[in-house]
Each structure stands twice: as C-alpha cells, then as structure tokens.
Amino acid sequence: MILRPYQQKGVNLIREYLLTWNKTGRRLRPIFCLPTGAGKTVVFSYIAKSAQTKGLTVAIIAHRTELLEQAKETIDQFQKDESRIHYSMVQTCTRSPHKIPKADLYIIDETHIGNFKRFLELLPLDVQVIGVTATPVSASKKSPLREIFDKVISPVNISDLIREGYLSKPTYHIWELDESKLQIDSTGDFSIESLFN
C-alpha cells in the first residue's frame, strides 16, 4: 500500500513531533486529525508497521470492536507479521489495568471519546501515545482534550481533499416538512407526542 501525499506528510509531522518531550519528562502526545474518509486508519497502521519494524511493540486501543477489526485488516495490508502489535478495548483496560498490553507506542482510535482519559492516566509517562480522530473535540466537557494531549496535527482539510479529488463534493437535499400537525408544549418546543405522531 502506498500512502497518499497528505498521508505521508502526516506521518512525517507525527514523527517529527514524537522526538520532543515536555518539561515534566512526559513524552508529548499528539492528536492526529484527518477528515472522515481521508485514511486515518491507513496512516496509523503505517506508523504501527514502521514501529514494529524498528523492534517496538505497539498497542491499538479503541472503544468498539469494529474499529479494532478495521485496524487489523489495514495493518495486514502492510505486513502479515503482527507479533509486536496488540489490539485492546479501552473498556477492558480501564476495568482491569493488568490487561493493558505492554507497549512502547499506544495508538488510540477515536480519541475524542471521553472514556480514554482514565486509560491514559494508567500509562507510564515514558510511553509514546498518539490519539487519532476526525473530530478533535472531546465528547466530555469535564475532560477537554487539551488536558491530555499537547498538539493537533492536521496535514490537510476537507476542501483540499475535495479539490485534489480524494473526496467527493457534497450534495445537499432538502425535504419540505409538513409541520401543521405539530403542537407546541409549555416550554415552547414541539411536544414529544406530536413529534412521534
């Protein structure tokens, strides 16, 4: 599999950033951000493969089995040897910390989901972490991503991907709605009952 130019740019930016540490002795934690459909899984699979080639162990962490299966299928396209790549559910790791795979690099898919903060608190400071998402805004207002990650790396935006032919230009369809049978409740909103009807 050959990376697209913007994907290779993303890999290069991540590698450059991973060479730095913060003042507290913790490795810096970037969030890699690409729009939906631009190949986040391809990029982090390439990074995982490269790390394994260098003798490092990698853990892919996600909150849904479908995401882990997608990652495994993509990594298989780069290489069949996955002896140093582990796949884990964040829920399992946070409930049973002894089940967190030992790794040099943790890649967290859909890192904006709120349940990853506890997982990150369980990791040693000297391991490398890369968060991956299309939406670098935390699902939890109590745990903004800036509290656990240091930088967003976003090598390309949607308009560039459309202009370069990697994504299709969106089309919009608007339906007319008949609101004549909807009733207003005491709060000024449409009543739930009339909406259901």
C-alpha positions in Angstrom: 0.0 0.0 0.0 1.3 3.4 -1.0 0.5 6.5 1.1 -1.2 9.5 -0.5 0.9 12.7 -0.3 -1.1 14.2 2.5 -0.9 10.9 4.4 2.9 10.8 4.1 3.0 14.4 5.2 1.0 13.4 8.3 3.4 10.6 9.1 6.4 13.0 8.7 4.8 15.6 11.0 4.0 12.9 13.6 7.5 11.5 13.6 9.0 15.0 14.0 6.7 15.8 16.9 7.4 12.5 18.7 11.0 13.3 19.1 10.2 16.0 21.6 9.4 15.8 25.3 7.6 18.2 27.6 9.3 19.9 30.6 7.8 17.3 33.1 9.6 14.4 31.5 6.4 13.1 29.8 6.5 12.3 26.1 4.4 14.8 24.1 1.1 13.4 23.0 -0.2 14.5 19.6 -3.7 14.0 18.2 -3.6 13.1 14.5 -6.6 14.6 12.8 -7.9 13.8 9.3 -11.4 14.3 7.9 -13.6 11.2 7.7 -12.7 9.1 4.7 -9.2 10.5 4.4 -7.5 7.4 5.8 -6.7 7.9 9.4 -6.5 4.1 9.9 -4.1 3.8 6.9 -1.8 6.4 8.5 -1.7 4.9 12.0 -1.4 1.4 10.5 1.7 2.5 8.6 3.1 4.1 11.8 2.4 0.8 13.7 4.1 -1.2 11.0 7.1 1.1 11.0 7.4 1.0 14.7 7.3 -2.8 14.7 10.0 -2.9 12.0 12.2 -1.0 14.5 11.6 -3.5 17.2 9.0 -1.6 19.1 5.7 -3.0 20.5 2.5 -1.2 19.5 -0.9 -1.3 21.1 -4.0 -0.2 19.2 -6.7 0.9 21.6 -10.4 1.6 20.6 -13.8 1.7 22.1 -15.5 -0.6 19.5 -14.5 -4.0 18.2 -15.3 -2.8 14.6 -12.6 -0.2 14.9 -10.1 -2.8 16.1 -11.1 -5.2 13.2 -10.7 -2.4 10.7 -7.2 -1.6 12.1 -6.1 -5.2 12.0 -7.3 -5.6 8.3 -5.4 -2.4 7.3 -2.2 -3.4 9.1 -2.5 -6.8 7.4 -2.2 -5.0 4.1 1.1 -3.5 5.1 2.5 -6.7 6.7 1.4 -10.1 7.9 3.7 -10.3 10.9 1.8 -8.7 13.8 3.8 -10.3 16.6 4.5 -7.0 18.2 1.1 -5.4 17.7 -1.7 -5.7 20.2 -5.4 -4.8 20.0 -7.4 -3.9 23.1 -10.7 -2.4 24.1 -10.4 0.7 26.3 -13.2 -0.6 28.5 -11.3 -3.8 29.3 -8.1 -1.9 30.0 -9.7 0.6 32.4 -11.7 -2.0 34.3 -8.7 -4.4 34.5 -5.5 -2.4 34.3 -3.5 -5.6 34.5 -4.8 -6.4 31.0 -3.3 -3.2 29.5 -0.8 -4.6 26.9 2.8 -3.6 27.5 3.9 -1.4 24.6 6.3 1.3 23.5 3.6 3.1 21.5 -0.1 3.4 22.1 -2.4 4.5 19.3 -5.8 5.5 20.4 -8.5 5.4 17.7 -11.4 7.9 18.1 -9.6 9.6 20.9 -12.3 12.2 21.3 -14.5 9.7 23.1 -14.5 10.6 26.8 -13.5 7.2 28.2 -9.9 7.4 27.1 -8.8 9.8 29.8 -8.8 7.2 32.6 -6.8 4.8 30.3 -4.2 7.4 29.7 -3.8 8.0 33.4 -2.9 4.4 33.8 0.0 4.5 31.4 3.7 5.2 32.4 4.9 8.7 31.4 7.7 7.4 29.2 5.5 5.6 26.7 4.5 7.3 23.4 0.8 8.0 22.8 -0.8 9.1 19.5 -4.5 10.0 19.5 -6.4 9.7 16.2 -9.7 11.3 15.3 -11.7 13.3 12.7 -13.2 15.5 15.4 -10.6 16.8 17.9 -13.2 18.0 20.4 -13.8 15.9 23.5 -17.1 14.2 23.9 -16.8 15.2 27.6 -16.9 18.8 28.7 -15.2 17.7 32.0 -12.2 16.3 30.1 -11.1 18.6 27.3 -8.5 17.0 25.0 -6.1 19.8 25.7 -5.7 18.4 29.2 -4.3 15.1 28.0 -2.9 15.9 24.5 -0.4 18.5 23.6 -1.0 19.3 19.9 -3.3 18.6 17.0 -1.6 17.5 13.8 -3.8 18.1 10.8 -2.0 17.9 7.5 -5.0 18.6 5.2 -8.6 19.9 5.3 -11.8 18.8 3.6 -11.7 21.5 1.0 -8.2 20.5 -0.1 -9.2 16.8 -0.3 -12.2 17.7 -2.5 -10.1 20.0 -4.7 -7.5 17.2 -5.1 -10.1 14.6 -6.0 -9.7 12.4 -2.8 -13.2 13.3 -1.5 -16.4 14.0 -3.4 -18.0 17.4 -3.3 -21.1 17.1 -1.0 -24.6 17.4 -2.5 -27.5 18.6 -0.4 -31.1 17.5 -0.5 -33.7 19.4 1.4 -37.2 17.9 2.0 -40.2 20.0 2.8 -41.8 19.1 6.1 -45.4 19.4 7.0 -45.4 21.0 10.5 -49.2 21.6 10.5 -50.0 18.8 12.9 -47.2 19.6 15.4 -48.2 21.1 18.7 -46.2 23.4 21.0 -45.7 22.4 24.6 -45.3 24.6 27.7 -41.6 25.0 27.1 -42.2 26.4 23.6 -40.9 23.3 21.8 -42.8 20.8 19.7 -44.5 18.3 22.0 -42.9 14.9 22.1 -46.3 13.2 21.5 -46.9 15.3 18.3 -43.4 14.6 17.1 -43.9 10.9 17.5 -47.2 11.0 15.7 
